[in-house]
Amino acid sequence: MEVAGIYAREAAYLERAVQIGVASGRVISVSFPTQPDDDATADHPLLDRVFEYLDGVSDIAFDDVAVALTVPTDQRAVLEQVRTIPYGESIDVAGLAAMTPDVDPEDDDDLILVRTALEANPAPLLIPDHRVRDGPSAAPPAVEQRLRSLEGL
């Protein structure tokens, strides 16, 4: 992966761009701006994979992509579990809490922790928060719905 930069392409399916930020060879952000940054470059292997996914190739996975999670440790644990939810499958917030170490799905504060982690997700799509059906997504609502539709969720 490139060491650093901003990479973006227009995605017709999403009706907006997909933009990734990379630093030290790790993805630091994924966003979906209506217009990509002026200094963004369109050529990046990860964008190639994203666009294969958006074209409906269901065996595209992003679990091998290094994502720099600069969130608190408890939120990181939640987001790491989100990465294990397979393509075309979904889970609810309580189920995600149950599969996260040291998080109790019966504890309201822990459910708030899960929702907060989903909102703070720096790399929606790579960390597929759209697969958590009753939780917030860091992606814009229209993008979240299109991703869910693409996967039949």
N, C-alpha and C positions, 0 to 999 in steps of 0.2 A: 504494500500500500504506500502511496505517496507520503512523504514525511509531513508536509503541511500544505494547507491551502483550502480554498472554498471552491466547491464543484457543484454545478447545477445544470439541470435540463428541464425544459418544459414537458409536462406530462399531460397529454390530451385527456387521458382517462380521468385524471384528478382535476382537470381544468385549472391547473396551477403548476408551479415548478416543484421539483424535489431538489433540495439543497443540502449538501453535507459539508460539515466543517471537519477538517482533519488536522491534528497536531501530533507531532512525534510518532507518526504512524498509527494513531488511534483516532477513531471517530469521536469527536467531542459534541457534535450536534447534528440533528436531522430536523429540517424544517420544510414547510410547504408554502413559501411565499407566492403571492400573486405575480410578482416580478422577482427574478433572481438578482442577487447583488451584481453590480456592474463589473466587479473584478472576479466573478466566478468563471471557472473554466468548465466546459462541458465534457471533457474527456477524462474519465476515471473508471477503472474496472468495477468498482462498487456500484457506480451508477448503471453500468451495463447490466449487472445482476438485478438491481432494483427494477429496471425497465423490463427485463425478462419476467420478473414476478408480476409486474403490472400488466404484462401481456397474457397473463394467465398460466404461466408455467408453474405448476403446483409443487414441483420438487425443489424449488429454489429456497434455500435456507440461509439465514444470516447468523447462525449461532457460532460460527468461526470468526466473525468479524470482531476485532478488538474495539471495545467501546470504553472510553474513559468516563467512568461514573464518578462525578464529583458531587455526590449527594451523601448525606449522613449514612453511617453504616447500616442502621436498621432499614432505611429506605433501599439501600443497595441490595440487601438480602431479598427484599420483595421483588425488585426489578430483575435480579438474577433468576428468580423463579419464573417470572413472566417469560423469559427467554426460552424456557423449557416447554411452553405450551405449543403443541404441534400445529402446523398449518391446518386450517379447516376445523379446528376444535376451539371451544370456548369454555370459560369457567366463570363463576361469579366471584365477587370480592371475598365472600366467606371461604370459598374453596381455595382461593389464592392464599388467604391467611392461613388456612389449615396446612398447606404445603410449604409454608415458609417457616424455617426454624425459629423458635422462640416467639412466635406470633400466635395468639389465641383467637380463633374465629368467633368465640363467644364474648370477647372483650371489646366493648365499644371503642375504647382508645386504640386498640390494635387495628380495628377496622378503619378508623380514621387514619392511622399510619399507612395502611395499604392504599387508601384513596389519595393521600398526600403524595406517596411515592409515585403513583400513576400520573398525577398531575405534574410532578417534577421531572418526569422521564425526559432526558435530554435527547433521546434517539428513538422517537416513535417509528415504527416499522421494523427497525433492527431489534428493538425491544417491543414486541407486538402487543402493546396495551389495548389495541382494538379487539383483542381476543378475550378481554375481560368485560363481559356483557353488561354488568351493572356498575361499572366503575368509570371514572373520568379518563379521558385520553388526552395526552399532550398534543395530539394532532387536532387541527380544526375539525369541528363536527362534520362538515361535508366530506372531508378526507377520511375520517374515521368510518363513516357510513359506506363510502366507496370501497375501502379496504375490507370491511365486513362483508359487503356484497360480493366482492371478488372471491372471497374464501367460502361463500355460501353460509355465512353466519347470521 
